[in-house]
Amino acid sequence: MSLRWFRDQFCSQGKTRPKYDALMKEAGRAPAGADGLLWTPYLMGERTPHLDPHARGALVGLTAQHTRAHVIRAILEGVAFSLRDTLRIFGELNVPVKSIRLGGGGARSALWQQIQADVYGIPVELIEAEEGGAYGAGLLAGVGTGVWKSVEAACKTAVHVRTRVQPIRKNVGLMERRYEEYRKIYPALRSVRHD
């Protein structure tokens, strides 16, 4: 949603909007860490880990040296940091995360895949079936009609990893530092309310 918002508000010319592939290519020109620029993707409040309908998006650290490519990259990294917050909750609950699988249209982007692997610090996987929701519904229907005895059996038989994207070692440390900075933004801005 953050990238769509940015595209629609700042990249459109009349009814013409750039394709997401073009935005990803542009973001790829900015370095990992977006030269210190951070984005909090709370455009409609936040649910996880901050149950706060009043949370707002913020672009933090903006300087005259930043380009549109930096902003797009910061948006992508900010969304990945927000997703990492969810992984943090699993860790606090001692729920092991053994693998992370990406799906949906955005998962087709090599840059988005790499950003997530770097932010999470572990490989991310893409499965052969691109339509995850529909594929999952089909598997559940198969379990319901007796094709498989369980969801686990259905997944073991029908879900296959197509690609694993490894994190880039030098980016993992940088993303760890950036994530810790990102985590400071919400508490710092919590008292700023826009009614």
ABEGO torsion letter per residue (X at the ends): XAAAAAAAAAABBEABBBBAAAAAAAAAABBBGGGGBBBBABAAEBAOABBBAABBBBBBGBBAABBAAAAAAAAAAAAAAAAAAAAAAAAAAGBBBABBBBBEAAAABAAAAAAAAAAAGBBBBBBABABAAAAAAAAAAAAAAGABABAAAAAAAABBBABBBBBBAAAAAAAAAAAAAAAAAAAAAAABBBX
